[in-house]
Amino acid sequence: MPPTDPDPLERRVSELERRFADLISKITDEKTPPRGQHADVFWALEGLRERVGEDNSGAVLYTGTVDLPTGEHYDWQFGTAVDDLFEADWSEWAGTLGALGHPVRLLLLRRVLSGTRTVAELAADEALGTTGQVYHHLRQLVSGGWLHSSARGHYTVPGERVVPLLVVLAGANR
């Protein structure tokens, strides 16, 4: 007769506790990985750490590869030293950031990225308001650098703004 497990429930609970602790440890480690660990998960972060070294306050890097519904493709990356960011005059960026601060403008950007590019097409979308309101919001987005008018009444998100826009939105979603 084979030996019986004296307490199968206790064994199963112990195993679940061990797995849960491992999962919590992994999640915690992923948020603040020690140097050299989790390189497969934090490959960009590890590469950035190698590039900037340890003799400064760090750096910020964002990168992306994007296929838009329109078929356009963008590969882009940008990095900057944290010291440079803290030395900059942040108030100079208020207009750029403020242009994103309205729900209709965000919807306009989504529509333009999805292929709705002319004023006539945009004005036909009741969710964007009246034609006058659409023009007002378009001017704000052009002024902030988030849109470019390549021809009269035809708008695009500049290629160098596609990934940064999506990064801002991803950051706002956190």
C-alpha positions as CSV (number, residue, x, y, z in Angstrom):
1,M,0.0,0.0,0.0
2,P,1.5,3.4,-1.0
3,P,2.1,6.0,1.7
4,T,-0.7,8.5,1.9
5,D,-0.3,12.2,2.0
6,P,-1.1,13.2,5.6
7,D,-2.6,16.5,4.6
8,P,-3.1,17.1,0.9
9,L,-4.9,20.4,1.6
10,E,-2.0,21.8,3.6
11,R,0.4,20.8,0.9
12,R,-1.7,22.5,-1.8
13,V,-2.1,25.7,0.2
14,S,1.7,25.8,0.8
15,E,2.3,25.4,-2.9
16,L,-0.2,28.2,-3.7
17,E,1.4,30.5,-1.1
18,R,4.9,29.8,-2.6
19,R,3.6,30.6,-6.1
20,F,1.9,33.7,-5.0
21,A,5.1,34.9,-3.2
22,D,7.0,34.2,-6.4
23,L,4.5,36.2,-8.5
24,I,4.6,39.2,-6.1
25,S,8.4,39.1,-6.1
26,K,8.4,39.1,-9.9
27,I,6.0,42.0,-10.2
28,T,8.0,44.0,-7.6
29,D,11.2,43.2,-9.4
30,E,9.8,44.3,-12.7
31,K,8.9,47.7,-11.4
32,T,12.4,48.4,-10.0
33,P,14.8,45.9,-11.5
34,P,18.2,45.5,-10.0
35,R,21.0,46.3,-12.4
36,G,21.8,43.4,-14.7
37,Q,18.7,41.4,-13.8
38,H,15.6,40.9,-15.9
39,A,17.5,42.1,-19.0
40,D,15.0,40.2,-21.1
41,V,12.1,42.3,-19.7
42,F,13.9,45.6,-19.4
43,W,16.2,45.4,-22.4
44,A,15.7,49.1,-23.3
45,L,16.3,50.2,-19.7
46,E,19.5,48.1,-19.4
47,G,20.7,49.5,-22.7
48,L,20.0,53.0,-21.5
49,R,21.9,52.4,-18.2
50,E,24.9,51.1,-20.2
51,R,24.9,54.2,-22.4
52,V,24.6,56.8,-19.7
53,G,26.8,55.2,-17.1
54,E,26.6,56.2,-13.4
55,D,28.2,59.6,-13.4
56,N,24.9,61.6,-13.8
57,S,21.3,61.7,-12.6
58,G,20.1,59.4,-15.4
59,A,18.3,59.7,-18.7
60,V,14.9,59.2,-20.2
61,L,14.3,57.3,-23.4
62,Y,11.2,56.6,-25.4
63,T,11.0,54.7,-28.6
64,G,8.4,53.1,-30.7
65,T,7.5,51.3,-33.9
66,V,4.0,52.2,-35.2
67,D,1.8,51.0,-38.0
68,L,-1.1,53.3,-38.4
69,P,-4.5,52.2,-39.8
70,T,-3.6,54.3,-42.8
71,G,-0.7,52.0,-43.7
72,E,1.9,54.6,-42.7
73,H,4.8,53.2,-40.6
74,Y,7.0,55.1,-38.1
75,D,10.1,54.0,-36.2
76,W,11.3,56.6,-33.7
77,Q,13.3,57.1,-30.6
78,F,14.4,60.0,-28.4
79,G,16.6,60.1,-25.4
80,T,17.7,63.0,-23.1
81,A,19.6,63.4,-19.9
82,V,17.6,64.1,-16.8
83,D,20.0,67.0,-16.0
84,D,19.0,68.6,-19.3
85,L,15.3,68.2,-18.5
86,F,15.7,69.8,-15.1
87,E,17.7,72.7,-16.5
88,A,15.1,73.5,-19.2
89,D,12.4,76.0,-18.8
90,W,9.3,73.8,-18.6
91,S,6.9,76.7,-19.1
92,E,8.0,76.8,-22.7
93,W,6.3,73.5,-23.2
94,A,2.9,74.6,-21.8
95,G,1.4,75.4,-25.2
96,T,2.5,72.0,-26.6
97,L,1.1,70.1,-23.6
98,G,-2.0,72.4,-23.3
99,A,-3.0,71.6,-26.9
100,L,-3.6,68.0,-25.8
101,G,-5.7,69.1,-22.9
102,H,-9.2,69.0,-24.5
103,P,-11.2,65.8,-25.3
104,V,-12.2,67.1,-28.8
105,R,-8.5,67.7,-29.7
106,L,-7.6,64.2,-28.6
107,L,-10.4,62.8,-30.7
108,L,-9.3,65.0,-33.6
109,L,-5.8,63.5,-33.3
110,R,-7.2,60.0,-33.2
111,R,-9.3,60.7,-36.3
112,V,-6.3,62.1,-38.2
113,L,-4.1,59.2,-37.2
114,S,-6.8,56.9,-38.5
115,G,-7.0,58.5,-41.9
116,T,-9.7,61.2,-41.6
117,R,-7.5,64.1,-42.8
118,T,-9.6,66.9,-44.5
119,V,-11.5,69.6,-42.7
120,A,-14.6,68.5,-44.6
121,E,-14.3,65.0,-43.3
122,L,-13.6,66.1,-39.8
123,A,-16.4,68.7,-39.8
124,A,-18.8,66.0,-40.9
125,D,-18.1,64.1,-37.6
126,E,-20.7,65.4,-35.1
127,A,-18.6,64.3,-32.2
128,L,-16.1,67.0,-33.1
129,G,-18.6,69.9,-33.0
130,T,-19.3,72.6,-35.5
131,T,-17.1,73.5,-38.3
132,G,-16.0,76.6,-36.4
133,Q,-15.1,74.5,-33.4
134,V,-13.2,72.0,-35.5
135,Y,-11.1,74.9,-37.0
136,H,-10.5,76.3,-33.5
137,H,-9.2,72.9,-32.2
138,L,-7.2,72.3,-35.4
139,R,-5.4,75.7,-34.9
140,Q,-4.6,74.7,-31.3
141,L,-3.1,71.4,-32.4
142,V,-1.1,73.0,-35.3
143,S,0.2,75.7,-32.9
144,G,1.2,73.0,-30.4
145,G,3.0,71.1,-33.2
146,W,0.8,68.0,-33.0
147,L,-0.7,68.6,-36.4
148,H,0.6,69.9,-39.7
149,S,-1.4,71.3,-42.6
150,S,0.3,69.9,-45.7
151,A,-2.3,71.4,-48.1
152,R,-5.3,73.6,-47.6
153,G,-7.6,71.8,-45.3
154,H,-5.6,68.6,-45.2
155,Y,-4.0,67.6,-41.9
156,T,-1.4,65.1,-40.7
157,V,0.4,64.3,-37.5
158,P,4.0,65.0,-38.2
159,G,6.0,61.7,-38.3
160,E,8.3,62.9,-35.5
161,R,5.2,63.5,-33.3
162,V,3.5,60.1,-33.8
163,V,5.5,58.1,-31.2
164,P,5.7,61.0,-28.7
165,L,1.9,61.5,-28.9
166,L,1.4,57.8,-28.2
167,V,3.9,57.9,-25.3
168,V,2.1,60.8,-23.7
169,L,-1.2,58.9,-24.1
170,A,0.4,55.8,-22.6
171,G,1.7,57.8,-19.7
172,A,-1.7,59.3,-19.1
173,N,-3.2,55.8,-19.1
174,R,-1.0,54.7,-16.2
